[in-house]
């Protein structure tokens, strides 16, 4: 988990979590991720969210990036 300050008017902090290597939910208890979701002005981005699916709020916006055969990317988002 890495935290970055931003200059955005709404989001003052960006938290990036790479959950790729998480094998057990106990490994991330120390991060207290649910608290991050309730912090005003904090944007949380999680790579490999399926590894921590139990922590993701129902109203989370999911963003997916797909690399196409021609090298372009397709981005989709939604709940």
Secondary structure by P-SEA (a helix, b strand, c coil): cbbbbbccccccbbbbbbcccccccccccccaaaaaaacccbbbbbcccccccccccccbbbbbbbbccccbbbbbbcc
